[in-house]
Each structure stands twice: as C-alpha cells, then as structure tokens.
C-alpha cells in the first residue's frame, strides 16, 4: 500500500512538469503528454512495487489512470474536481492492494470487520458532526450579529466557513490524540487576529469573531470528549 501510494504521489506531483498538465488540459485525450504521464505512472509503480511477475498491476494503473485523467481533463480546474480526481486514484490503489494481498474470502472478512468496527463509526460520527451540523448551528446562533456588521466586500468568499471547518477538525483530532496542550497553541494562533481600531465597527467585528471562535472550540471539544468516550467504551 505504501509503495503504491508513493508511486502515485511521485507520478502526479513530482515527475509531472507543469507544462504536461497545461498540455493535457488543452489537448485532452489528444495530448501526447497524457500518455507519457500514464506510462511514467505504470513504470514507477512497477519499479517501486518490485512484484516483477504481477504485470497486471502496472497494466491496471495504465488503464485506470488514463481513464481518470481523460475525465479530469474535461472538467473545470477547481479544487472539487482535483479532490475527486485524487480520490479516484486512491480508490484504484486500494482495490489493487486488496486484490494483491487478500483472497476473496479474506477481502469480504476484512470489509465486514471494517463495517462493523465501532471505532470507525465513532470517528466518522465525530468528524461529520464538527464539519457540517456544528457549522450550521454556529452560523444560526451568530446570524443576528453577522447581519449587524453589514456586507464586507474585502472578505474572502466562504472564508469563515473554511476556517471553522479547519479549527473544529483540528480540535477534534487533538482531543482524540490526547494532545490537549496543542489546543492552547491553536487558540493562541486564532487570537492573533485583530482589526484596526480605525476600521468601522472594529469592536463589533472582534466580538463577533470571538463569540464564533469560542462556540466553535467549545462545541468541538464536547464532541471530542464524547467520541473519546465511545472509543474507550
């Protein structure tokens, strides 16, 4: 698994020049660079894996990588399609790994164990909760203060949402890893944020950010404690 992942990361991010990416986006399936990139992916995988008799693995990489990259070349160059592209590649790697190391019976047994793992479901519940339900709840709770600030044309689109997601994910991860001291560094980093005293409504903006941050941290901590309890139960 590690060798397959390293081969993919080397192929897509180290051994693929920017000029190849641009050429693929312009020419799509007619791009020579696309097929050269796919060949590099197969050769890199074959060399790093070291399973010289399993020729079907680089062949599978060639076919799936080519199909995924052709699909990607017809999509806008956004973070969403970039993420989907990488997830598809990782899914292929996971399938190859299962086929390489497990028999059919072992595969179904492993999937059954994963599906019935209480810890996995507890972690999934925790991260889903801190990302979406808490984000919407905090947004509703602070809505009346946000409306009082008016439109801020200098703000990045959805920046607050992304910041909230990142900080709650970090808080939950630190609690699960029992790294409570790291929470202090996270709070300190967030407290660096300041508004100029000359800026209109500076005090209101600061108080709004402070309320939202404390709600975000507190709710994520509570979810983290609950998840930890489920993991230890």
C-alpha atoms as one frame of an Amber mdcrd trajectory, in Angstrom:
protein
   0.000   0.000   0.000   2.757   2.457   0.948   4.702   1.709  -2.224   1.609
   2.163  -4.387   0.807   5.475  -2.693   4.374   6.740  -3.049   4.406   5.759
  -6.730   1.199   7.719  -7.314   2.397  10.817  -5.436   5.708  10.793  -7.294
   3.933  10.420 -10.625   1.302  13.116 -10.123   3.266  15.710  -8.135   6.998
  15.190  -8.699   7.535  13.570 -12.095   4.833  15.552 -13.901   6.012  19.002
 -15.062   3.554  21.884 -15.124   3.872  22.019 -18.906   2.466  18.487 -19.103
  -0.543  19.479 -17.027  -1.239  22.505 -19.237  -0.825  20.415 -22.387  -3.279
  17.799 -21.069  -5.851  20.457 -20.212  -5.612  21.962 -23.703  -5.355  18.829
 -25.869  -7.230  16.456 -23.520  -7.162  12.853 -24.848  -5.173  14.036 -27.906
  -2.294  15.110 -25.671   0.920  13.140 -26.073   1.914  14.273 -22.570  -1.134
  12.476 -21.165   0.011   9.103 -22.465   3.594   9.798 -21.426   2.355  10.652
 -17.930   0.356   7.426 -17.736   3.391   5.435 -18.877   5.503   7.075 -16.170
   2.832   6.112 -13.624   2.923   2.474 -14.678   6.733   2.253 -14.771   7.112
   3.983 -11.402   4.562   1.648  -9.838   6.186  -1.434 -11.342   9.672  -0.446
 -10.132   8.690   0.568  -6.604   6.355  -2.388  -6.064   9.034  -4.898  -7.019
   6.466  -7.580  -7.876   8.047  -8.416 -11.228   5.643 -11.248 -12.130   2.499
  -9.223 -11.431   2.363  -7.397 -14.756  -1.375  -6.852 -14.318  -0.722  -4.155
 -11.695   1.044  -1.637 -13.994  -1.482  -2.552 -16.714  -4.334  -1.720 -14.333
  -2.591   1.547 -13.411  -2.238   2.480 -17.108  -5.909   1.842 -17.914  -7.438
   3.417 -14.807  -5.030   6.386 -14.687  -5.714   7.126 -18.344  -9.499   6.989
 -17.904  -9.444   9.150 -14.778  -7.130  11.760 -16.313  -9.186  11.966 -19.521
 -12.309  12.502 -17.409 -10.485  15.144 -15.364  -9.266  16.976 -18.476 -12.892
  17.646 -19.479 -13.729  19.205 -16.112 -13.006  22.696 -14.749  -9.694  23.118
 -12.931 -11.212  23.527  -9.459 -10.392  22.129  -6.034 -13.531  19.975  -6.173
 -12.570  18.100  -9.335  -8.934  17.934  -8.228 -10.052  16.236  -4.994 -12.363
  13.839  -6.836  -9.544  13.002  -9.248  -7.185  12.124  -6.395  -9.853  10.139
  -4.534 -10.475   8.054  -7.654  -6.756   7.299  -7.955  -6.598   6.334  -4.262
  -9.661   4.106  -4.695  -7.903   2.262  -7.529  -4.806   1.838  -5.344  -6.954
   0.464  -2.516  -8.642  -2.049  -4.836  -5.283  -3.191  -6.256  -3.911  -3.590
  -2.729  -6.880  -5.719  -1.663  -6.606  -7.877  -4.792  -2.845  -8.287  -4.322
  -2.816  -9.238  -0.643  -6.197 -10.797   0.095  -8.202 -13.739  -1.199 -11.881
 -13.224  -1.913 -12.853 -14.657   1.464 -10.282 -12.547   3.324 -11.423  -9.462
   1.438 -15.063  -9.865   2.470 -13.993 -10.683   6.024 -11.881  -7.503   6.181
 -14.697  -5.376   4.781 -17.083  -6.961   7.271 -14.738  -6.125  10.152 -14.367
  -2.545   8.941 -18.113  -2.119   8.511 -18.770  -3.455  12.000 -15.970  -1.522
  13.710 -17.439   0.673  16.438 -14.316   2.864  16.479 -14.569   3.689  12.788
 -18.239   4.642  13.137 -17.455   6.746  16.221 -14.700   8.640  14.360 -16.935
   9.117  11.327 -19.737  10.428  13.533 -17.372  12.877  15.232 -15.881  14.365
  12.073 -19.223  14.631  10.270 -20.676  16.383  13.321 -17.914  19.001  13.678
 -17.815  19.768   9.952 -21.457  20.202   8.967 -24.050  20.174  11.798 -21.932
  22.314  14.120 -21.079  24.717  11.316 -24.741  25.268  10.509 -25.678  25.518
  14.196 -22.983  28.115  14.948 -23.964  30.033  11.830 -27.576  30.182  13.029
 -26.522  31.175  16.551 -24.396  34.107  15.343 -26.637  35.162  12.468 -28.177
  38.167  14.263 -24.723  39.646  14.971 -23.458  38.930  11.473 -26.324  40.865
   9.919 -25.409  43.875  12.036 -21.937  44.030  10.517 -23.219  44.630   7.006
 -21.524  43.465   3.795 -17.761  43.283   3.830 -16.521  43.388   0.249 -12.953
  42.728   1.395 -13.813  39.339   2.893 -12.931  36.168   1.017 -15.898  34.128
  -0.190 -16.840  31.450   2.380 -13.561  32.049   4.244 -15.311  31.888   7.610
 -16.820  28.501   6.772 -13.450  27.037   5.800 -11.771  28.478   8.889 -14.473
  26.974  11.102 -14.130  23.557   9.459 -10.338  23.561   9.864 -10.321  24.642
  13.500 -13.003  22.144  14.576 -11.284  19.304  12.707  -8.005  20.211  14.423
  -9.659  20.445  17.852 -11.329  17.057  17.427  -8.103  15.469  16.145  -6.069
  16.861  19.058  -8.580  15.555  21.606  -8.734  12.097  20.018  -4.905  12.023
  20.019  -4.900  13.210  23.666  -2.858  16.268  22.690  -4.696  18.763  24.860
  -1.742  21.133  25.099  -1.933  21.641  21.324  -5.342  23.255  21.829  -3.612
  26.116  23.610  -1.401  26.777  20.599  -4.447  26.694  18.338  -6.300  29.216
  20.492  -3.207  31.436  20.581  -2.863  31.313  16.805  -6.501  32.304  16.387
  -6.153  35.148  18.914  -3.557  36.843  16.685  -6.468  38.084  14.585  -7.027
  41.772  15.201  -8.939  44.545  13.497  -7.619  48.063  13.139  -9.063  50.489
  15.639  -9.667  52.906  12.769 -11.779  50.367  10.912 -15.552  50.926  11.125
 -17.298  48.530  13.527 -13.927  47.148  14.619 -15.127  46.301  18.119 -18.258
  44.554  16.818 -16.230  42.504  14.346 -13.769  41.482  17.041 -16.560  40.448
  19.411 -18.335  38.569  16.606 -15.160  36.640  15.743 -14.537  35.925  19.428
 -18.058  34.593  20.024 -17.927  32.420  16.904 -14.476  31.080  17.814 -15.458
  30.193  21.380 -18.648  28.482  20.197 -16.675  26.579  17.575 -13.962  25.464
  20.017 -16.365  24.599  22.827 -18.690  22.542  20.638 -15.768  20.682  19.028
 -14.297  19.927  22.463 -17.626  18.495  23.633 -17.877  16.305  20.527 -14.260
  15.209  21.052 -14.923  14.159  24.640 -17.970  12.164  23.530 -16.037  10.462
  20.715 -13.193   9.607  23.098 -15.725   8.048  25.472 -17.168   5.966  22.618
 -13.699   4.837  21.568 -12.846   3.695  25.110 -16.245   2.125  25.851
